[in-house]
């Protein structure tokens, strides 16, 4: 792999950088050789998430008070990049788990954080996030899943779509309608994965990421106590958007990890494959492709780290997160496409992983807000004077 963590120089208040990054490197050496087989068979590596949790690697950006690693987001994202370079299902899964924990960590009461976060972060639990629906994708405020108050409980009915970890998660952060139409009628809830009336469909048959289960989630009279409501009634949409800003940086980091893996494969192949008496990497046309791939990767990393530094400093980073998600996922798509081209015919076969990387890259341009939505977010900030 290409220079993992070469330029990480941020503060590490709880874990020395060398120790953390060395352990991640060791894990990736174990994870990467199994990735192709797991993806081919559609096997979700649940045991890896238990291991990551118990080692504190699902807790990196959260407060130490609740078992978190108290790491800057810049460090957390470099860890995601490394995990995604080894196996995107794992890197993206950590990002989704972080997204699922965000509501309780950032908007929960002191009692909710104390009761839930330790197990969420280091207790082996896995989370999922339930915002999208069949008719409420990019227009997330149009969701129809409804929660109705019944005394000290809420009863949830509806169907959520595109749930990563659906059926495998131990808890779900759920956005449901409790009031009228639009964003102001939405509330956030924490729903245990074993709740009565909660069921998941069979995983969808996707183009890529077959090892990461994506399902619809059915809520049929699911009852939860009011103590499982996160934030105030009607605050759910703002909670969801706050979580997505950070999640977009997670996707950006994973995209750069995937692009890095594709570049590594292309370099290994083109420097050893010989044609006309020379390694094919000696031919200028191919060398220029490699140079462009490497440049895009470095630029993408710089962009997501710059956005993360704004987050760490407490500055608004919505526009920068959208820029990072847009650029990094477009980079992953271009780099994986070029990697297939550089390998020629064998790049189109399953004998090499670049065809899988290409299939996986596509979904990164869609999830956590399509790249068209990212352009809308960026343009809205620019034209409203929020520069």
C-alpha positions, 0 to 999 in steps of 0.5 A, a space after each residue: 500500500 502506498 505510504 499509509 499515514 505518511 503525513 499525519 501530524 495532528 495532535 493525538 491526545 489519547 493514543 500515540 500516533 505510531 501505536 494507533 497506526 501500527 495496529 491499523 496496519 496490522 489489521 489491514 494485513 489480516 483483512 485485505 486477503 479475505 476481501 475478494 472471497 467475502 465479497 464474492 460470497 456476499 459474506 458480511 464480516 460481522 466478527 471484524 466489527 466486534 474486534 474493531 469495537 473491542 479495540 476501541 477503533 469504532 470509538 475514535 472520534 468520540 469523547 473519552 468520558 464514554 469510552 471514546 478515543 477522543 481523536 481529532 476527526 483528521 485522524 479518524 478519517 485517515 483510519 477510515 482511508 486505511 481500512 477502506 484500502 484493505 476492504 471497502 465494506 469494513 471502512 464504509 461500515 465503520 463510517 456508517 456506525 459512526 453516523 448511527 452513533 452521532 445523534 446520541 453523542 451530539 444531541 442525547 441527554 447526559 443520561 442517554 449518553 451514559 446509558 448507550 454510548 459505552 456499549 455502542 463504542 466499545 461493547 461490540 455493538 453495531 449501528 445503522 442509520 435509517 433516514 432514506 425511504 423509497 420515495 424520500 431519497 434526495 428529498 429526505 424531508 419527504 419521509 413518511 415513516 410515522 411515530 405516534 405517541 401512546 402515553 409514555 411510548 412511541 409506536 413506529 410504522 413504516 418502511 425505511 430503504 437503503 439501510 446499510 447493516 439492515 438486519 445485522 445491526 444491534 441498534 438503529 438511529 431512526 428518523 420518523 414523522 411525528 408532526 406535519 409535512 416537511 422537515 419540522 415534523 421529523 423526530 429522531 429515535 434510537 431503536 434496538 435491533 431486536 424490537 418487536 415488530 422490526 424486520 429486515 428484508 433479504 439484502 439487496 443484490 447490488 452491483 458492488 459491496 455485496 459483503 455489506 448488507 443493504 436492506 429495507 427495514 419494516 416497522 410494524 407497530 414498533 414500540 419504544 419508550 419516550 426515553 429513546 427519543 433523541 432531541 426535541 420533537 421536530 428536531 430530527 431533520 436538523 440532527 440528520 443533516 448534522 450527522 450527514 456533514 460528518 458522514 460525507 467526510 467518512 465517504 470521502 476518506 473511504 473513496 480515497 482509500 479505494 482509489 489508493 488500492 486501485 493505484 497500487 494494483 495498477 502500479 504493481 501490474 504495469 511495472 512487472 508486465 512487459 510488452 515490446 521488451 519493456 515494462 508497460 509502465 515505461 510507455 508515456 501514455 500509461 505513465 501519464 495515467 499513473 501520474 494523474 491517478 496519484 495526483 487526484 488521490 493526493 488532492 482528494 486527501 488534502 481536501 477531506 483533511 482540510 474539511 476535517 480540520 475545520 470540523 475539529 476547530 469548531 468551524 462550519 464545514 458543510 460546504 467543505 464536506 460536500 466538496 470533499 465528498 464530491 471530489 473524492 468519490 469522483 476521483 475514486 470512480 476515475 481512478 478505478 476506471 483507469 486501473 481497469 484500463 491499465 490492466 487491459 483484458 485481465 483488468 476486466 476479469 475477477 482474477 484481479 481486484 480492480 474490476 471489483 474496485 470499479 463496481 464499488 466506486 460507483 455507489 460512493 457517488 450515490 450514498 450520503 447524498 448524490 454528487 448532484 446534491 453535493 453540487 447543490 449544497 456547494 452552490 447554495 453556500 456560494 450564492 448565499 454569501 456563506 463563503 
